[in-house]
Amino acid sequence: MKNRFLLVCLLLLGSLVCRAQSNSVAGEWRGIWIDPTGYAFTATITLETGPGCKACAPAGEGSIRGAIVWTLRKVPASAAPEEAAKVGMTATEFVKGERKGDGLLVLNGYKKDDPNSIFSLDRYRLAVSDDGLIMGGITFNNGSWTGQLNALRAQN
């Protein structure tokens, strides 16, 4: 009886560990990006991975492709009036990268659709929570690595 209980506990624990490690980052995320100078953007992030991602297949199993729809929410108080007038505008950044290990994403912006010039392409180093519901980390932010992006998996 004691061995059977131990076996059941190990099986349950093993399934939880496997679930945490196999969580895909594919899907929709909602987040916010800020930097120390006073800029703030909201983001809707859509990521694709694995067999369902036709553009990912040539790069390998850990490859990721996606798009981030940015909305400018705040500019520094010292911003020019033309820049302040862009608050509320949106643009799209296309990203690609890979999953490094169990909880790290390395993404790079490679193309953008930004008719109002509200942002620059960025690079991202993001950690994903064990339950796969939260990701966050730093961004290149024009060389200073001081941008911060935090996102939650969108709930359907």
Wavefront OBJ file of the C-alpha trace (Angstrom):
o trace
v 0.000 0.000 0.000
v 2.815 2.361 0.933
v 4.595 1.695 -2.377
v 1.415 2.222 -4.364
v 0.828 5.599 -2.667
v 4.426 6.622 -3.398
v 4.056 5.564 -7.031
v 0.844 7.594 -7.443
v 2.521 10.647 -5.874
v 5.516 10.326 -8.192
v 3.266 10.001 -11.244
v 1.288 13.103 -10.266
v 4.438 15.074 -9.566
v 5.960 13.929 -12.841
v 2.918 15.058 -14.805
v 3.072 18.490 -13.167
v 6.766 18.855 -13.991
v 6.212 17.778 -17.590
v 3.322 20.217 -17.928
v 5.401 23.124 -16.655
v 8.303 22.315 -18.959
v 6.211 21.761 -22.068
v 4.076 24.897 -21.827
v 4.104 26.549 -25.190
v 4.466 30.298 -25.503
v 2.248 30.188 -28.587
v -0.882 32.266 -28.384
v -1.895 35.757 -27.391
v -0.389 37.853 -24.620
v -1.247 41.320 -23.300
v 1.316 43.525 -21.695
v 2.975 46.834 -21.056
v 6.405 48.181 -22.009
v 8.040 51.036 -20.104
v 11.413 52.723 -20.003
v 13.079 55.070 -17.481
v 12.639 58.156 -19.670
v 8.848 58.027 -19.386
v 7.594 56.210 -22.482
v 4.868 53.603 -22.035
v 3.235 51.306 -24.590
v 0.589 48.626 -24.248
v 1.115 45.496 -26.311
v -0.884 42.671 -27.797
v 1.599 39.929 -28.591
v 0.781 36.951 -30.796
v 3.383 34.177 -30.946
v 3.586 31.005 -33.049
v 5.817 27.985 -32.441
v 6.270 24.391 -33.513
v 4.474 22.481 -36.257
v 1.618 24.999 -36.572
v 4.065 27.768 -37.391
v 4.899 27.396 -41.071
v 7.517 30.166 -40.918
v 9.187 28.564 -37.869
v 9.791 25.071 -39.240
v 13.056 25.762 -41.117
v 14.640 27.266 -37.992
v 13.979 24.293 -35.706
v 11.693 23.189 -32.915
v 12.513 26.065 -30.539
v 11.904 28.787 -33.091
v 9.269 31.447 -32.555
v 7.642 33.990 -34.872
v 5.108 36.617 -34.020
v 3.786 40.126 -34.056
v 3.448 42.779 -31.393
v 0.788 45.443 -31.825
v 2.016 48.458 -29.885
v -0.143 51.353 -28.691
v 1.662 54.429 -27.440
v 0.148 55.344 -24.056
v 2.556 57.878 -22.550
v 5.474 60.086 -23.550
v 7.875 62.000 -21.294
v 6.736 65.423 -20.056
v 9.596 66.915 -22.072
v 8.337 65.422 -25.367
v 7.668 67.728 -28.298
v 3.979 68.475 -28.974
v 4.156 66.489 -32.251
v 5.315 63.442 -30.304
v 2.714 63.903 -27.559
v 0.048 64.019 -30.280
v 0.917 60.411 -31.183
v -0.392 59.019 -27.873
v -3.080 56.464 -28.738
v -1.572 55.542 -32.120
v -0.689 51.941 -32.935
v 1.958 50.115 -34.945
v 3.047 46.518 -35.470
v 6.461 44.957 -34.896
v 7.248 41.540 -36.360
v 9.532 39.404 -34.201
v 11.383 36.135 -34.514
v 13.619 34.223 -32.194
v 13.846 31.098 -30.130
v 13.212 29.527 -26.791
v 16.425 29.005 -24.844
v 15.969 26.339 -22.199
v 12.852 25.958 -20.095
v 11.947 29.559 -19.445
v 13.834 32.057 -21.597
v 12.754 33.644 -24.873
v 15.138 35.567 -27.084
v 13.226 37.613 -29.658
v 14.325 40.241 -32.178
v 12.209 42.731 -34.089
v 12.973 42.418 -37.805
v 10.227 44.401 -39.566
v 7.607 46.950 -38.658
v 4.403 48.519 -39.938
v 4.630 51.952 -38.328
v 3.203 54.714 -40.534
v 3.344 57.282 -37.697
v 6.870 56.450 -36.479
v 5.915 55.720 -32.880
v 8.619 53.133 -32.031
v 11.932 51.528 -33.025
v 12.561 47.836 -33.570
v 13.732 46.189 -30.371
v 15.371 43.033 -28.999
v 13.883 41.078 -26.101
v 15.161 38.773 -23.347
v 12.074 37.433 -21.602
v 11.532 34.870 -18.849
v 8.372 32.771 -18.798
v 6.781 31.679 -15.519
v 6.646 27.963 -14.717
v 2.882 27.926 -15.244
v 3.227 29.611 -18.657
v 0.877 32.469 -17.782
v 3.330 35.362 -17.303
v 6.381 36.545 -19.200
v 8.583 39.522 -18.663
v 12.056 40.883 -18.970
v 14.294 43.481 -20.507
v 14.554 44.986 -23.960
v 17.475 46.499 -25.868
v 15.833 49.959 -25.936
v 18.288 51.478 -28.426
v 21.317 49.980 -26.683
v 20.748 50.639 -22.995
v 18.841 47.409 -22.137
v 16.568 49.514 -19.906
v 13.206 48.762 -21.507
v 10.897 46.498 -19.503
v 8.165 44.326 -20.972
v 5.703 42.414 -18.801
v 2.821 40.392 -20.236
v 0.060 38.007 -19.193
v -1.374 35.260 -21.337
v -4.688 36.484 -22.725
v -7.680 34.688 -21.230
v -10.359 33.551 -23.657
l 1 2 3 4 5 6 7 8 9 10 11 12 13 14 15 16 17 18 19 20 21 22 23 24 25 26 27 28 29 30 31 32 33 34 35 36 37 38 39 40 41 42 43 44 45 46 47 48 49 50 51 52 53 54 55 56 57 58 59 60 61 62 63 64 65 66 67 68 69 70 71 72 73 74 75 76 77 78 79 80 81 82 83 84 85 86 87 88 89 90 91 92 93 94 95 96 97 98 99 100 101 102 103 104 105 106 107 108 109 110 111 112 113 114 115 116 117 118 119 120 121 122 123 124 125 126 127 128 129 130 131 132 133 134 135 136 137 138 139 140 141 142 143 144 145 146 147 148 149 150 151 152 153 154 155 156
